């Protein structure tokens, strides 16, 4: 499952380290199924604190339309693909700092 996922993520995923052996394939598959079935839009909408959602402009899995449907005006697209914390850590950190500055 993980190899197939990484193969679809382009060059950004090529240099990623293998996950620790404690991540069992069955557990990973179960968690991926949870992601497929999860719909957190109501919880997101009812949260009253500051919020932001990051999405990579070149994300091969989540389209801009899908991300906008989930996060609305809180969506911020930044350069990168699906693995932003690994491939664009500085941009992710900057977004977190900007969100924190608004508190």
C-alpha positions, 0 to 999 in steps of 0.5 A: 500500500505504502509503495503504491502511494509513494509511487504516485507522489512524484519526485518529492517522495523519492527521497523519503525514508522508509517508515519504521517497522512498527507500522504494520501493513494491516494497521496502515491499511485500516487507517487509510480506510478511516481516511476514506470514510471520515467526514469531519466537515461539521466539526470543522465548521463548528470550530470557533478558533483560528483555523487554516488548511494547507494544500499543495498546488500539485497534490496528485490525490486531493484536487483544489475543488475537493480541498475547497469543499472541505475547508472553504475560505480557510484553504491556503494552497502552497507550492508542493504536492501531497506530502507538504510537511516532508517536502515543504517544511518551511512553508508549513512552519510559516503557515503555522506561525502565521496562524499562531500570530493571529491568536 
